[in-house]
Amino acid sequence: MNCLVIDCSTRWIICGIHSLHDGAVIPGAEIRLEAPRESSTRLVAEIGALVKRTGLRPDYILSALGPGSFTGLRIGVTTARDLSQLWNIPAAGIDTLTLYGWAVREHDSIEEPFALLFDGRQKRYYTKKITNDLFTTRDEIIVDLDPLEFESIGLSQVYVDDPSSLSLPERVRIRTIPPEALTARSFFETALKLDAFHPEKSWKDLIPVYIRDNPARPNQPASAAK
């Protein structure tokens, strides 16, 4: 399997091509760019450069499904859907908070549960509990949370993409998501652990996780948190 990984749901463009052979991940090539407003002009070009550099033809696509930047998410998922149809190859999707949260957990060797927060604008955060069990993490509800409602989560440590505007109780340790933890290879390995790859999956299975019907208006109550 040669897997193309695509994520544009936050301020980073993350994509790469890695292979699975005899149960082992064979590194290919990947990029991570901090380009919050450039995914529409750079993503396809970067994918083309990766294909040329590795000489690998992708036969599977993994896409981060969000939540996150409305524009970036739309571009990333649409590109994954289009390439899945163009190349006639299967595609799988996993929510971005699971992919990022598990990457951070593995990178920082965290044992206890923590919360992962993405700045969702409007002074709210897309939030998910990251446990020490990947399958449990995947099934956790994504919450559109006001920081004042954070007590409902009941966790003492959070990772956030932009901590500058986040105010939480003093007992909560706030850490910035380490960019070096966020790699296409890590996302690929997470998807393998979740057994996300099946030949019958197609571009139709790539459904963006927007959380809000209108990105400018929150619509999920804090009571949805676990």
FILUMKE-168988 format. One record per residue: x, y, z of N, C-alpha, C in turn; residue in three letters; chain. Coordinates in nm, 4 decimals. Layout:
// FILUMKE-168988
{site {X Y Z} {X Y Z} {X Y Z} "ALA" "A"},
...
//
This chain:
// FILUMKE-168988
{site {0.0846 -0.1201 0.0000} {0.0000 0.0000 0.0000} {0.0872 0.1239 0.0000} "MET" "A"},
{site {0.0595 0.2168 -0.0903} {0.1211 0.3488 -0.0910} {0.0121 0.4493 -0.0564} "ASN" "A"},
{site {0.0231 0.5111 0.0597} {-0.0853 0.5957 0.1104} {-0.0487 0.7432 0.1029} "CYS" "A"},
{site {-0.1356 0.8181 0.0390} {-0.1253 0.9641 0.0379} {-0.2061 1.0175 0.1551} "LEU" "A"},
{site {-0.1414 1.0952 0.2422} {-0.2056 1.1538 0.3599} {-0.2245 1.3031 0.3351} "VAL" "A"},
{site {-0.3451 1.3526 0.3626} {-0.3775 1.4936 0.3387} {-0.4440 1.5537 0.4614} "ILE" "A"},
{site {-0.3924 1.6702 0.5052} {-0.4588 1.7450 0.6126} {-0.4368 1.8940 0.5921} "ASP" "A"},
{site {-0.5453 1.9683 0.5800} {-0.5400 2.1153 0.5723} {-0.6394 2.1762 0.6710} "CYS" "A"},
{site {-0.6746 2.1039 0.7752} {-0.7832 2.1486 0.8611} {-0.7419 2.2512 0.9664} "SER" "A"},
{site {-0.6109 2.2733 0.9842} {-0.5648 2.3763 1.0772} {-0.4724 2.4709 1.0009} "THR" "A"},
{site {-0.3865 2.5410 1.0721} {-0.2998 2.6364 1.0020} {-0.1863 2.5687 0.9260} "ARG" "A"},
{site {-0.1717 2.4375 0.9449} {-0.0679 2.3640 0.8743} {-0.1244 2.2925 0.7517} "TRP" "A"},
{site {-0.0420 2.2844 0.6489} {-0.0652 2.1904 0.5401} {0.0254 2.0717 0.5671} "ILE" "A"},
{site {-0.0351 1.9560 0.5869} {0.0413 1.8343 0.6136} {0.0038 1.7312 0.5084} "ILE" "A"},
{site {0.0999 1.6850 0.4332} {0.0725 1.5763 0.3398} {0.1993 1.4955 0.3183} "CYS" "A"},
{site {0.1802 1.3706 0.2811} {0.2940 1.2814 0.2616} {0.2510 1.1533 0.1945} "GLY" "A"},
{site {0.3493 1.0796 0.1472} {0.3258 0.9478 0.0888} {0.4174 0.8489 0.1598} "ILE" "A"},
{site {0.3563 0.7506 0.2249} {0.4308 0.6450 0.2929} {0.3731 0.5099 0.2517} "HIS" "A"},
{site {0.4520 0.4063 0.2688} {0.4122 0.2737 0.2217} {0.4012 0.1750 0.3372} "SER" "A"},
{site {0.3193 0.0742 0.3176} {0.3085 -0.0377 0.4095} {0.3518 -0.1629 0.3353} "LEU" "A"},
{site {0.4531 -0.2320 0.3901} {0.5043 -0.3532 0.3259} {0.5333 -0.4573 0.4328} "HIS" "A"},
{site {0.4698 -0.5724 0.4203} {0.4872 -0.6821 0.5171} {0.4633 -0.6344 0.6598} "ASP" "A"},
{site {0.3626 -0.5489 0.6767} {0.3247 -0.5035 0.8097} {0.4083 -0.3903 0.8652} "GLY" "A"},
{site {0.5068 -0.3425 0.7900} {0.5943 -0.2348 0.8380} {0.5744 -0.1100 0.7526} "ALA" "A"},
{site {0.5806 0.0064 0.8179} {0.5696 0.1329 0.7466} {0.7058 0.1688 0.6871} "VAL" "A"},
{site {0.7082 0.1898 0.5568} {0.8304 0.2288 0.4869} {0.8214 0.3792 0.4603} "ILE" "A"},
{site {0.9107 0.4594 0.5201} {0.9025 0.6044 0.5005} {0.9197 0.6432 0.3542} "PRO" "A"},
{site {0.8378 0.7384 0.3122} {0.8490 0.7933 0.1778} {0.8972 0.9363 0.1850} "GLY" "A"},
{site {0.8037 1.0298 0.1754} {0.8364 1.1717 0.1873} {0.7126 1.2456 0.2329} "ALA" "A"},
{site {0.7343 1.3584 0.2993} {0.6213 1.4370 0.3468} {0.6630 1.5805 0.3694} "GLU" "A"},
{site {0.5624 1.6673 0.3837} {0.5870 1.8084 0.4142} {0.4903 1.8541 0.5224} "ILE" "A"},
{site {0.5330 1.9536 0.5967} {0.4454 2.0228 0.6907} {0.4764 2.1713 0.6767} "ARG" "A"},
{site {0.3791 2.2473 0.6332} {0.3972 2.3896 0.6088} {0.3000 2.4690 0.6943} "LEU" "A"},
{site {0.3471 2.5744 0.7564} {0.2556 2.6649 0.8256} {0.2084 2.7670 0.7233} "GLU" "A"},
{site {0.0950 2.7391 0.6649} {0.0428 2.8218 0.5557} {-0.1086 2.8281 0.5662} "ALA" "A"},
{site {-0.1590 2.9031 0.6648} {-0.3031 2.8986 0.6949} {-0.3946 2.9451 0.5827} "PRO" "A"},
{site {-0.3435 3.0229 0.4897} {-0.4302 3.0752 0.3839} {-0.3813 3.0364 0.2445} "ARG" "A"},
{site {-0.2975 2.9337 0.2375} {-0.2376 2.9007 0.1091} {-0.2723 2.7606 0.0596} "GLU" "A"},
{site {-0.3588 2.6888 0.1299} {-0.3869 2.5505 0.0904} {-0.4475 2.5429 -0.0489} "SER" "A"},
{site {-0.5263 2.6435 -0.0867} {-0.5920 2.6393 -0.2176} {-0.4920 2.6480 -0.3317} "SER" "A"},
{site {-0.3790 2.7130 -0.3085} {-0.2804 2.7303 -0.4152} {-0.1630 2.6342 -0.4035} "THR" "A"},
{site {-0.1412 2.5751 -0.2862} {-0.0193 2.4965 -0.2663} {-0.0419 2.3466 -0.2560} "ARG" "A"},
{site {-0.1602 2.3036 -0.2100} {-0.1779 2.1624 -0.1776} {-0.1532 2.0714 -0.2978} "LEU" "A"},
{site {-0.2200 2.0967 -0.4098} {-0.2069 2.0096 -0.5259} {-0.0630 2.0087 -0.5771} "VAL" "A"},
{site {0.0012 2.1262 -0.5771} {0.1408 2.1325 -0.6218} {0.2315 2.0515 -0.5303} "ALA" "A"},
{site {0.2072 2.0569 -0.3997} {0.2896 1.9818 -0.3053} {0.2685 1.8310 -0.3224} "GLU" "A"},
{site {0.1451 1.7907 -0.3480} {0.1178 1.6488 -0.3716} {0.1907 1.6019 -0.4972} "ILE" "A"},
{site {0.1844 1.6810 -0.6038} {0.2547 1.6459 -0.7264} {0.4041 1.6320 -0.7038} "GLY" "A"},
{site {0.4619 1.7239 -0.6234} {0.6051 1.7177 -0.5933} {0.6397 1.5920 -0.5136} "ALA" "A"},
{site {0.5519 1.5524 -0.4218} {0.5765 1.4316 -0.3424} {0.5720 1.3061 -0.4298} "LEU" "A"},
{site {0.4749 1.3005 -0.5201} {0.4662 1.1852 -0.6111} {0.5926 1.1762 -0.6962} "VAL" "A"},
{site {0.6382 1.2902 -0.7468} {0.7583 1.2918 -0.8299} {0.8820 1.2540 -0.7491} "LYS" "A"},
{site {0.8922 1.3054 -0.6254} {1.0102 1.2801 -0.5430} {1.0199 1.1334 -0.5023} "ARG" "A"},
{site {0.9077 1.0732 -0.4690} {0.9103 0.9348 -0.4199} {0.9021 0.8323 -0.5323} "THR" "A"},
{site {0.8452 0.8735 -0.6450} {0.8226 0.7770 -0.7526} {0.7144 0.6770 -0.7195} "GLY" "A"},
{site {0.6324 0.7083 -0.6203} {0.5270 0.6178 -0.5762} {0.3919 0.6662 -0.6268} "LEU" "A"},
{site {0.3139 0.5739 -0.6779} {0.1769 0.6062 -0.7148} {0.0853 0.5675 -0.5993} "ARG" "A"},
{site {0.0174 0.6634 -0.5377} {-0.0717 0.6298 -0.4260} {-0.1811 0.5329 -0.4687} "PRO" "A"},
{site {-0.2074 0.4332 -0.3837} {-0.3202 0.3438 -0.4088} {-0.4207 0.3489 -0.2946} "ASP" "A"},
{site {-0.4022 0.4457 -0.2037} {-0.4982 0.4713 -0.0968} {-0.4782 0.6149 -0.0505} "TYR" "A"},
{site {-0.5852 0.6768 -0.0060} {-0.5790 0.8138 0.0454} {-0.6346 0.8166 0.1871} "ILE" "A"},
{site {-0.5634 0.8862 0.2760} {-0.6124 0.9130 0.4108} {-0.6293 1.0630 0.4252} "LEU" "A"},
{site {-0.7484 1.1055 0.4657} {-0.7753 1.2479 0.4815} {-0.8198 1.2796 0.6233} "SER" "A"},
{site {-0.7646 1.3884 0.6793} {-0.8179 1.4420 0.8046} {-0.9515 1.5086 0.7735} "ALA" "A"},
{site {-1.0516 1.4834 0.8566} {-1.1883 1.5274 0.8278} {-1.2323 1.6513 0.9054} "LEU" "A"},
{site {-1.1447 1.7048 0.9900} {-1.1839 1.8195 1.0713} {-1.2330 1.7747 1.2086} "GLY" "A"},
{site {-1.2815 1.8686 1.2879} {-1.3092 2.0083 1.2558} {-1.1825 2.0921 1.2467} "PRO" "A"},
{site {-1.2011 2.2180 1.2081} {-1.0890 2.3090 1.1943} {-1.1283 2.4251 1.1068} "GLY" "A"},
{site {-1.0306 2.4772 1.0350} {-1.0547 2.5871 0.9429} {-1.1565 2.5450 0.8375} "SER" "A"},
{site {-1.2641 2.6222 0.8231} {-1.3681 2.5867 0.7274} {-1.3112 2.5800 0.5861} "PHE" "A"},
{site {-1.2347 2.6813 0.5469} {-1.1798 2.6853 0.4111} {-1.0760 2.5765 0.3898} "THR" "A"},
{site {-0.9809 2.5649 0.4822} {-0.8765 2.4639 0.4688} {-0.9331 2.3242 0.4676} "GLY" "A"},
{site {-1.0304 2.2988 0.5530} {-1.0928 2.1666 0.5596} {-1.1634 2.1335 0.4288} "LEU" "A"},
{site {-1.2353 2.2301 0.3756} {-1.3057 2.2075 0.2497} {-1.2074 2.1754 0.1373} "ARG" "A"},
{site {-1.0948 2.2479 0.1339} {-0.9956 2.2248 0.0290} {-0.9302 2.0880 0.0447} "ILE" "A"},
{site {-0.8908 2.0536 0.1679} {-0.8240 1.9261 0.1907} {-0.9120 1.8068 0.1576} "GLY" "A"},
{site {-1.0360 1.8081 0.2076} {-1.1257 1.6951 0.1843} {-1.1679 1.6892 0.0374} "VAL" "A"},
{site {-1.1941 1.8040 -0.0228} {-1.2325 1.8043 -0.1641} {-1.1197 1.7498 -0.2512} "THR" "A"},
{site {-0.9964 1.7878 -0.2207} {-0.8823 1.7358 -0.2970} {-0.8717 1.5846 -0.2805} "THR" "A"},
{site {-0.8888 1.5353 -0.1581} {-0.8834 1.3908 -0.1346} {-0.9945 1.3193 -0.2120} "ALA" "A"},
{site {-1.1130 1.3755 -0.2096} {-1.2253 1.3148 -0.2831} {-1.1992 1.3146 -0.4337} "ARG" "A"},
{site {-1.1490 1.4266 -0.4855} {-1.1234 1.4368 -0.6293} {-1.0156 1.3379 -0.6738} "ASP" "A"},
{site {-0.9070 1.3270 -0.5975} {-0.7987 1.2358 -0.6349} {-0.8417 1.0901 -0.6221} "LEU" "A"},
{site {-0.9258 1.0614 -0.5226} {-0.9780 0.9254 -0.5084} {-1.0565 0.8843 -0.6323} "SER" "A"},
{site {-1.1349 0.9767 -0.6857} {-1.2113 0.9478 -0.8071} {-1.1218 0.9447 -0.9312} "GLN" "A"},
{site {-1.0291 1.0414 -0.9401} {-0.9413 1.0502 -1.0566} {-0.8542 0.9258 -1.0710} "LEU" "A"},
{site {-0.7976 0.8809 -0.9592} {-0.7082 0.7653 -0.9613} {-0.7825 0.6334 -0.9404} "TRP" "A"},
{site {-0.9128 0.6425 -0.9092} {-0.9938 0.5226 -0.8835} {-0.9328 0.4373 -0.7734} "ASN" "A"},
{site {-0.9055 0.5020 -0.6599} {-0.8476 0.4325 -0.5454} {-0.9344 0.4595 -0.4219} "ILE" "A"},
{site {-0.9313 0.3695 -0.3236} {-1.0120 0.3896 -0.2028} {-0.9570 0.5018 -0.1158} "PRO" "A"},
{site {-1.0418 0.5478 -0.0237} {-1.0043 0.6582 0.0649} {-1.0665 0.6367 0.2024} "ALA" "A"},
{site {-0.9945 0.6791 0.3042} {-1.0438 0.6710 0.4415} {-1.0278 0.8072 0.5074} "ALA" "A"},
{site {-1.1118 0.8364 0.6051} {-1.1027 0.9628 0.6773} {-1.1128 0.9418 0.8273} "GLY" "A"},
{site {-1.0412 1.0239 0.9025} {-1.0435 1.0200 1.0495} {-1.0488 1.1637 1.0982} "ILE" "A"},
{site {-1.1227 1.1901 1.2048} {-1.1334 1.3270 1.2529} {-0.9958 1.3801 1.2945} "ASP" "A"},
{site {-0.9748 1.5087 1.2731} {-0.8448 1.5711 1.2946} {-0.8026 1.5666 1.4405} "THR" "A"},
{site {-0.8971 1.5810 1.5326} {-0.8617 1.5810 1.6741} {-0.8044 1.4464 1.7183} "LEU" "A"},
{site {-0.8566 1.3374 1.6645} {-0.7993 1.2064 1.6955} {-0.6584 1.1954 1.6381} "THR" "A"},
{site {-0.6400 1.2362 1.5126} {-0.5081 1.2272 1.4498} {-0.4058 1.3137 1.5237} "LEU" "A"},
{site {-0.4409 1.4370 1.5544} {-0.3482 1.5261 1.6231} {-0.3271 1.4813 1.7683} "TYR" "A"},
{site {-0.4379 1.4475 1.8347} {-0.4279 1.4105 1.9753} {-0.3416 1.2887 1.9975} "GLY" "A"},
{site {-0.3594 1.1874 1.9126} {-0.2792 1.0659 1.9299} {-0.1337 1.0911 1.8925} "TRP" "A"},
{site {-0.1097 1.1774 1.7928} {0.0277 1.2130 1.7563} {0.0973 1.2835 1.8726} "ALA" "A"},
{site {0.0257 1.3764 1.9373} {0.0818 1.4468 2.0526} {0.1067 1.3506 2.1676} "VAL" "A"},
{site {0.0108 1.2611 2.1922} {0.0255 1.1651 2.3013} {0.1499 1.0782 2.2822} "ARG" "A"},
{site {0.1700 1.0290 2.1605} {0.2857 0.9438 2.1334} {0.4150 1.0245 2.1395} "GLU" "A"},
{site {0.4134 1.1458 2.0874} {0.5337 1.2291 2.0847} {0.5804 1.2655 2.2246} "HIS" "A"},
{site {0.4861 1.3047 2.3113} {0.5209 1.3492 2.4461} {0.5094 1.2384 2.5500} "ASP" "A"},
{site {0.4804 1.1158 2.5062} {0.4708 0.9984 2.5964} {0.3782 1.0263 2.7139} "SER" "A"},
{site {0.2559 1.0700 2.6832} {0.1581 1.1052 2.7866} {0.0748 0.9822 2.8223} "ILE" "A"},
{site {0.0628 0.9544 2.9493} {-0.0141 0.8382 2.9946} {-0.1558 0.8750 3.0362} "GLU" "A"},
{site {-0.1718 0.9910 3.1028} {-0.3033 1.0287 3.1534} {-0.3852 1.0969 3.0429} "GLU" "A"},
{site {-0.5179 1.0916 3.0541} {-0.6020 1.1611 2.9556} {-0.5768 1.3119 2.9576} "PRO" "A"},
{site {-0.5936 1.3738 2.8429} {-0.5825 1.5186 2.8328} {-0.6826 1.5659 2.7284} "PHE" "A"},
{site {-0.6989 1.6966 2.7175} {-0.7901 1.7528 2.6185} {-0.7101 1.8184 2.5071} "ALA" "A"},
{site {-0.7568 1.8006 2.3855} {-0.6988 1.8696 2.2707} {-0.7977 1.9765 2.2265} "LEU" "A"},
{site {-0.7482 2.0995 2.2055} {-0.8347 2.2111 2.1701} {-0.7843 2.2786 2.0428} "LEU" "A"},
{site {-0.8750 2.3018 1.9492} {-0.8472 2.3845 1.8317} {-0.9247 2.5140 1.8464} "PHE" "A"},
{site {-0.8598 2.6237 1.8166} {-0.9278 2.7525 1.8178} {-1.0343 2.7536 1.7086} "ASP" "A"},
{site {-1.1622 2.7601 1.7487} {-1.2726 2.7614 1.6538} {-1.3266 2.9001 1.6279} "GLY" "A"},
{site {-1.2527 3.0032 1.6714} {-1.2978 3.1421 1.6594} {-1.4207 3.1646 1.7474} "ARG" "A"},
{site {-1.4694 3.2863 1.7455} {-1.5851 3.3238 1.8275} {-1.5625 3.2903 1.9759} "GLN" "A"},
{site {-1.4351 3.2862 2.0179} {-1.3959 3.2563 2.1564} {-1.4431 3.1182 2.2014} "LYS" "A"},
{site {-1.4471 3.0239 2.1055} {-1.4839 2.8867 2.1365} {-1.3784 2.7932 2.0783} "ARG" "A"},
{site {-1.3764 2.6696 2.1314} {-1.2733 2.5739 2.0920} {-1.3353 2.4390 2.0604} "TYR" "A"},
{site {-1.2898 2.3799 1.9505} {-1.3257 2.2418 1.9216} {-1.2409 2.1541 2.0131} "TYR" "A"},
{site {-1.3066 2.0699 2.0911} {-1.2407 2.0011 2.2010} {-1.2710 1.8518 2.1982} "THR" "A"},
{site {-1.1686 1.7722 2.2297} {-1.1889 1.6278 2.2396} {-1.0983 1.5716 2.3493} "LYS" "A"},
{site {-1.1509 1.4766 2.4228} {-1.0728 1.4081 2.5246} {-0.9861 1.3018 2.4580} "LYS" "A"},
{site {-0.8559 1.3044 2.4887} {-0.7612 1.2076 2.4346} {-0.7215 1.1121 2.5474} "ILE" "A"},
{site {-0.7559 0.9868 2.5324} {-0.7285 0.8882 2.6365} {-0.6039 0.8075 2.6005} "THR" "A"},
{site {-0.5709 0.7101 2.6856} {-0.4573 0.6226 2.6541} {-0.5006 0.5002 2.5749} "ASN" "A"},
{site {-0.6231 0.5034 2.5252} {-0.6728 0.3972 2.4386} {-0.7206 0.4621 2.3084} "ASP" "A"},
{site {-0.6590 0.4245 2.1992} {-0.6872 0.4900 2.0721} {-0.8314 0.4722 2.0281} "LEU" "A"},
{site {-0.8876 0.3535 2.0484} {-1.0250 0.3294 2.0053} {-1.1229 0.4115 2.0884} "PHE" "A"},
{site {-1.0922 0.4290 2.2183} {-1.1761 0.5140 2.3022} {-1.1662 0.6590 2.2573} "THR" "A"},
{site {-1.0442 0.7023 2.2266} {-1.0241 0.8386 2.1777} {-1.1055 0.8634 2.0519} "THR" "A"},
{site {-1.1011 0.7698 1.9593} {-1.1749 0.7859 1.8340} {-1.3241 0.8065 1.8591} "ARG" "A"},
{site {-1.3785 0.7380 1.9595} {-1.5226 0.7411 1.9843} {-1.5667 0.8555 2.0752} "ASP" "A"},
{site {-1.4714 0.9304 2.1308} {-1.5082 1.0440 2.2150} {-1.5818 1.1500 2.1321} "GLU" "A"},
{site {-1.6758 1.2184 2.1955} {-1.7514 1.3228 2.1273} {-1.6649 1.4479 2.1121} "ILE" "A"},
{site {-1.6711 1.5107 1.9949} {-1.6069 1.6399 1.9733} {-1.7033 1.7487 2.0200} "ILE" "A"},
{site {-1.6552 1.8365 2.1058} {-1.7407 1.9378 2.1672} {-1.6986 2.0769 2.1219} "VAL" "A"},
{site {-1.7948 2.1606 2.0949} {-1.7715 2.3011 2.0629} {-1.7831 2.3772 2.1942} "ASP" "A"},
{site {-1.6688 2.4108 2.2552} {-1.6674 2.4476 2.3962} {-1.6264 2.5926 2.4185} "LEU" "A"},
{site {-1.6993 2.6585 2.5082} {-1.6565 2.7863 2.5627} {-1.5596 2.7553 2.6777} "ASP" "A"},
{site {-1.4451 2.8252 2.6888} {-1.3506 2.7963 2.7977} {-1.4142 2.7981 2.9357} "PRO" "A"},
{site {-1.5182 2.8796 2.9547} {-1.5842 2.8843 3.0851} {-1.6543 2.7523 3.1170} "LEU" "A"},
{site {-1.6786 2.6711 3.0140} {-1.7454 2.5428 3.0322} {-1.6459 2.4278 3.0492} "GLU" "A"},
{site {-1.5166 2.4594 3.0566} {-1.4149 2.3549 3.0559} {-1.4241 2.2627 3.1767} "PHE" "A"},
{site {-1.4768 2.3105 3.2880} {-1.4892 2.2265 3.4077} {-1.5679 2.0997 3.3777} "GLU" "A"},
{site {-1.6570 2.1056 3.2780} {-1.7365 1.9874 3.2455} {-1.6513 1.8748 3.1883} "SER" "A"},
{site {-1.5321 1.9077 3.1388} {-1.4408 1.8066 3.0854} {-1.3696 1.7331 3.1989} "ILE" "A"},
{site {-1.3329 1.8063 3.3042} {-1.2719 1.7442 3.4211} {-1.1300 1.6974 3.4008} "GLY" "A"},
{site {-1.0502 1.7656 3.3177} {-0.9123 1.7264 3.2926} {-0.8183 1.8378 3.3368} "LEU" "A"},
{site {-0.6956 1.7999 3.3734} {-0.6006 1.8972 3.4286} {-0.4940 1.9394 3.3289} "SER" "A"},
{site {-0.4978 1.8854 3.2072} {-0.3967 1.9205 3.1082} {-0.4610 1.9330 2.9705} "GLN" "A"},
{site {-0.4235 2.0388 2.8968} {-0.4763 2.0570 2.7619} {-0.3612 2.0908 2.6685} "VAL" "A"},
{site {-0.3793 2.0519 2.5435} {-0.2918 2.0958 2.4346} {-0.3781 2.1784 2.3402} "TYR" "A"},
{site {-0.3235 2.2906 2.2961} {-0.4019 2.3815 2.2133} {-0.3144 2.4374 2.1016} "VAL" "A"},
{site {-0.3752 2.4661 1.9871} {-0.2972 2.5187 1.8749} {-0.2578 2.6642 1.8966} "ASP" "A"},
{site {-0.3419 2.7409 1.9648} {-0.3104 2.8810 1.9908} {-0.3500 2.9160 2.1338} "ASP" "A"},
{site {-0.2549 2.9120 2.2283} {-0.2887 2.9360 2.3694} {-0.3000 3.0827 2.4059} "PRO" "A"},
{site {-0.2694 3.1728 2.3140} {-0.2601 3.3145 2.3488} {-0.3922 3.3727 2.3986} "SER" "A"},
{site {-0.5027 3.3229 2.3471} {-0.6326 3.3798 2.3854} {-0.7129 3.2873 2.4761} "SER" "A"},
{site {-0.6476 3.1822 2.5277} {-0.7196 3.0824 2.6074} {-0.7000 3.1073 2.7559} "LEU" "A"},
{site {-0.8096 3.1176 2.8278} {-0.8060 3.1359 2.9725} {-0.8816 3.0214 3.0383} "SER" "A"},
{site {-0.8106 2.9443 3.1233} {-0.8697 2.8302 3.1921} {-0.8368 2.8386 3.3406} "LEU" "A"},
{site {-0.9040 2.7592 3.4247} {-0.8718 2.7587 3.5677} {-0.7228 2.7325 3.5922} "PRO" "A"},
{site {-0.6689 2.7905 3.6990} {-0.5253 2.7825 3.7268} {-0.4760 2.6381 3.7397} "GLU" "A"},
{site {-0.5626 2.5483 3.7799} {-0.5191 2.4094 3.7993} {-0.4914 2.3393 3.6668} "ARG" "A"},
{site {-0.5366 2.3965 3.5564} {-0.5229 2.3328 3.4256} {-0.3918 2.3771 3.3608} "VAL" "A"},
{site {-0.3120 2.2799 3.3225} {-0.1861 2.3074 3.2550} {-0.2120 2.3209 3.1043} "ARG" "A"},
{site {-0.1730 2.4350 3.0488} {-0.1954 2.4624 2.9066} {-0.0638 2.4466 2.8315} "ILE" "A"},
{site {-0.0630 2.3609 2.7301} {0.0567 2.3386 2.6499} {0.0234 2.3582 2.5022} "ARG" "A"},
{site {0.1216 2.4052 2.4278} {0.1031 2.4244 2.2847} {0.1277 2.2934 2.2107} "THR" "A"},
{site {0.0436 2.2618 2.1134} {0.0641 2.1430 2.0322} {0.2012 2.1522 1.9652} "ILE" "A"},
{site {0.2913 2.0563 1.9873} {0.4227 2.0630 1.9223} {0.4109 2.0304 1.7737} "PRO" "A"},
{site {0.4432 2.1240 1.6862} {0.4287 2.0978 1.5425} {0.5042 1.9747 1.4962} "PRO" "A"},
{site {0.6206 1.9491 1.5573} {0.7019 1.8346 1.5139} {0.6340 1.7008 1.5407} "GLU" "A"},
{site {0.5291 1.7011 1.6243} {0.4537 1.5775 1.6485} {0.3589 1.5462 1.5342} "ALA" "A"},
{site {0.3255 1.6488 1.4564} {0.2224 1.6352 1.3541} {0.2865 1.5961 1.2215} "LEU" "A"},
{site {0.2846 1.4684 1.1907} {0.3462 1.4194 1.0686} {0.2490 1.3293 0.9929} "THR" "A"},
{site {0.2634 1.3267 0.8621} {0.1814 1.2374 0.7805} {0.2055 1.0924 0.8194} "ALA" "A"},
{site {0.3286 1.0603 0.8541} {0.3590 0.9221 0.8939} {0.2842 0.8852 1.0212} "ARG" "A"},
{site {0.2825 0.9758 1.1201} {0.2092 0.9486 1.2439} {0.0615 0.9270 1.2157} "SER" "A"},
{site {0.0031 1.0100 1.1282} {-0.1385 0.9957 1.0942} {-0.1634 0.8606 1.0256} "PHE" "A"},
{site {-0.0723 0.8214 0.9370} {-0.0829 0.6932 0.8675} {-0.0782 0.5776 0.9680} "PHE" "A"},
{site {0.0155 0.5842 1.0613} {0.0279 0.4778 1.1612} {-0.0954 0.4720 1.2513} "GLU" "A"},
{site {-0.1529 0.5875 1.2851} {-0.2754 0.5890 1.3648} {-0.3896 0.5216 1.2896} "THR" "A"},
{site {-0.4026 0.5519 1.1619} {-0.5085 0.4905 1.0809} {-0.4892 0.3393 1.0711} "ALA" "A"},
{site {-0.3651 0.2950 1.0628} {-0.3380 0.1507 1.0579} {-0.3805 0.0840 1.1890} "LEU" "A"},
{site {-0.3503 0.1479 1.3015} {-0.3881 0.0924 1.4320} {-0.5406 0.0850 1.4467} "LYS" "A"},
{site {-0.6088 0.1798 1.3845} {-0.7553 0.1819 1.3908} {-0.8203 0.0922 1.2856} "LEU" "A"},
{site {-0.7378 0.0255 1.2060} {-0.7889 -0.0608 1.0980} {-0.8842 0.0179 1.0085} "ASP" "A"},
{site {-0.8401 0.1375 0.9701} {-0.9268 0.2275 0.8931} {-0.9281 0.1974 0.7443} "ALA" "A"},
{site {-0.8332 0.1169 0.6974} {-0.8198 0.0965 0.5533} {-0.8949 -0.0286 0.5079} "PHE" "A"},
{site {-0.9904 -0.0070 0.4193} {-1.0662 -0.1174 0.3609} {-1.0877 -0.0870 0.2129} "HIS" "A"},
{site {-1.0736 -0.1864 0.1269} {-1.0808 -0.1612 -0.0172} {-1.2150 -0.1073 -0.0640} "PRO" "A"},
{site {-1.3217 -0.1322 0.0139} {-1.4532 -0.0853 -0.0297} {-1.4788 0.0607 0.0059} "GLU" "A"},
{site {-1.3911 0.1230 0.0855} {-1.4088 0.2637 0.1195} {-1.3767 0.3511 -0.0019} "LYS" "A"},
{site {-1.4542 0.4563 -0.0197} {-1.4351 0.5411 -0.1366} {-1.4423 0.6880 -0.0969} "SER" "A"},
{site {-1.4313 0.7732 -0.1983} {-1.4406 0.9167 -0.1759} {-1.5716 0.9560 -0.1085} "TRP" "A"},
{site {-1.6757 0.8745 -0.1251} {-1.8043 0.9049 -0.0633} {-1.7977 0.8974 0.0892} "LYS" "A"},
{site {-1.6966 0.8270 0.1428} {-1.6818 0.8144 0.2875} {-1.6102 0.9342 0.3492} "ASP" "A"},
{site {-1.5610 1.0256 0.2676} {-1.4911 1.1431 0.3183} {-1.5913 1.2556 0.3405} "LEU" "A"},
{site {-1.6433 1.2614 0.4612} {-1.7456 1.3600 0.4966} {-1.6861 1.4560 0.5995} "ILE" "A"},
{site {-1.6718 1.5836 0.5665} {-1.6101 1.6786 0.6597} {-1.6854 1.6880 0.7920} "PRO" "A"},
{site {-1.6091 1.7040 0.8998} {-1.6658 1.7243 1.0327} {-1.6611 1.8742 1.0614} "VAL" "A"},
{site {-1.7715 1.9424 1.0333} {-1.7746 2.0870 1.0516} {-1.8158 2.1274 1.1937} "TYR" "A"},
{site {-1.8903 2.0438 1.2644} {-1.9439 2.0721 1.3981} {-2.0511 2.1809 1.3924} "ILE" "A"},
{site {-2.0188 2.2955 1.3328} {-2.1164 2.4037 1.3221} {-2.1752 2.4062 1.1816} "ARG" "A"},
{site {-2.3075 2.4236 1.1726} {-2.3683 2.4371 1.0407} {-2.3245 2.5666 0.9746} "ASP" "A"},
{site {-2.2934 2.6669 1.0567} {-2.2379 2.7925 1.0096} {-2.1120 2.8173 1.0921} "ASN" "A"},
{site {-1.9929 2.8230 1.0319} {-1.8692 2.8374 1.1096} {-1.8670 2.9593 1.2003} "PRO" "A"},
{site {-1.9485 3.0577 1.1727} {-1.9501 3.1781 1.2553} {-2.0433 3.1658 1.3751} "ALA" "A"},
{site {-2.1166 3.0542 1.3822} {-2.2138 3.0407 1.4900} {-2.2015 2.9040 1.5564} "ARG" "A"},
{site {-2.1690 2.8989 1.6873} {-2.1636 2.7711 1.7582} {-2.3025 2.7122 1.7737} "PRO" "A"},
{site {-2.3113 2.5788 1.7674} {-2.4449 2.5190 1.7807} {-2.4471 2.3910 1.8628} "ASN" "A"},
{site {-2.3332 2.3544 1.9236} {-2.3330 2.2332 2.0031} {-2.3162 2.2688 2.1499} "GLN" "A"},
{site {-2.4079 2.2344 2.2356} {-2.4003 2.2736 2.3755} {-2.2926 2.1990 2.4520} "PRO" "A"},
{site {-2.2445 2.2607 2.5586} {-2.1415 2.1962 2.6397} {-2.1912 2.0689 2.7035} "ALA" "A"},
{site {-2.3203 2.0539 2.7169} {-2.3763 1.9333 2.7799} {-2.3465 1.8081 2.6975} "SER" "A"},
{site {-2.2965 1.8269 2.5743} {-2.2605 1.7101 2.4919} {-2.1283 1.6510 2.5357} "ALA" "A"},
{site {-2.0533 1.7248 2.6210} {-1.9237 1.6730 2.6636} {-1.9400 1.5524 2.7529} "ALA" "A"},
{site {-1.8400 1.4634 2.7450} {-1.8416 1.3466 2.8329} {-1.7713 1.3791 2.9620} "LYS" "A"},
//
